[in-house]
């Protein structure tokens, strides 16, 4: 059986959006990120490509960044996650809250070094 959080989870390349509750989002202390309805989730260091979260009405997207640099989203309408070139467009449900966690990989040939995935 699948639970609600598994259904709400979104992965777009190396971008992961993990569902959180409205209360968890409200409890986040930190900077409110200004936007025009679009927010770059990740930029490829090698390719310059971008993953972008888009909504039609900017008032339906609230973005917070905590003191540790973690980014959180409150999305009140269906949003699209797009990529410059090679990923399909995916959509979020409306009225959801997410925490973004950057994809990491472990290099077992380099003594288990963990690092962020680079496009």
C-alpha positions in Angstrom: 0.0 0.0 0.0 1.3 3.5 -0.9 1.0 6.3 1.6 0.1 9.9 0.9 3.7 11.2 1.3 5.0 8.7 -1.3 2.3 9.9 -3.8 3.2 13.6 -3.2 6.9 13.1 -3.5 8.4 14.7 -6.7 11.7 13.8 -8.3 12.9 15.7 -11.4 16.5 14.6 -12.3 18.6 15.4 -9.3 15.9 17.6 -7.7 13.9 16.0 -4.9 10.8 17.6 -3.3 9.7 15.8 -0.1 6.2 16.5 1.2 5.9 18.1 4.6 2.8 19.2 6.5 1.5 22.8 6.6 2.5 23.0 10.3 6.1 22.0 9.4 6.1 24.7 6.7 4.7 27.3 9.0 7.3 26.5 11.7 10.2 27.2 9.3 12.1 30.3 10.4 14.2 32.2 7.9 14.2 34.2 4.7 11.1 34.6 2.5 12.3 34.2 -1.1 10.8 36.7 -3.5 9.8 35.5 -7.0 7.6 36.2 -10.0 6.0 32.8 -10.2 9.1 31.0 -11.1 11.9 29.7 -8.9 15.1 27.9 -10.1 15.4 24.7 -8.0 18.8 23.7 -9.3 21.3 24.8 -11.9 23.6 22.3 -13.6 27.3 23.2 -12.7 28.6 21.4 -15.8 25.8 22.1 -18.3 24.2 25.4 -17.1 20.8 23.7 -17.4 18.1 24.6 -14.9 15.2 22.9 -13.1 12.4 25.5 -12.6 9.3 25.4 -10.4 6.5 27.5 -12.1 3.1 28.7 -11.0 0.7 30.9 -13.0 -0.2 33.1 -10.0 2.8 34.2 -8.0 0.6 34.5 -4.9 0.1 30.8 -4.9 3.7 30.0 -4.2 5.5 30.9 -1.0 9.2 30.0 -0.7 11.3 30.0 2.6 14.9 29.3 3.2 16.0 28.4 6.7 19.3 29.2 8.4 20.9 26.0 7.1 20.1 26.8 3.4 17.2 24.3 3.1 14.4 25.5 0.8 10.7 25.0 1.6 7.6 25.6 -0.6 3.9 26.2 0.0 2.1 25.6 -3.3 -1.6 26.6 -3.6 -2.1 25.8 -7.3 -0.9 23.0 -9.6 2.7 23.9 -10.3 5.0 22.7 -13.1 8.6 21.6 -12.7 10.5 22.0 -16.0 14.1 21.5 -17.2 16.0 23.4 -19.8 16.4 20.4 -22.1 16.1 16.8 -21.2 13.5 16.1 -18.5 9.7 15.9 -19.0 7.5 18.4 -17.3 6.0 17.1 -14.1 3.3 18.7 -12.0 2.5 19.0 -8.3 -0.9 18.8 -6.8 -2.3 22.0 -5.4 -2.3 22.8 -1.6 1.0 21.0 -0.9 4.1 21.8 1.1 7.6 20.6 0.2 11.2 20.6 1.5 13.8 20.4 -1.2 16.7 18.0 -0.7 19.5 18.0 -3.2 20.3 14.5 -4.6 23.5 13.0 -3.2 25.6 10.2 -4.4 28.2 8.0 -2.6 31.4 7.1 -4.3 32.3 3.7 -2.9 35.6 3.7 -4.9 36.7 6.9 -3.1 36.3 5.6 0.5 32.5 6.3 0.6 32.8 10.0 -0.1 29.3 11.6 -0.3 28.8 14.5 -2.6 26.0 16.5 -4.4 25.0 15.2 -7.8 26.2 17.6 -10.6 24.4 17.9 -13.9 
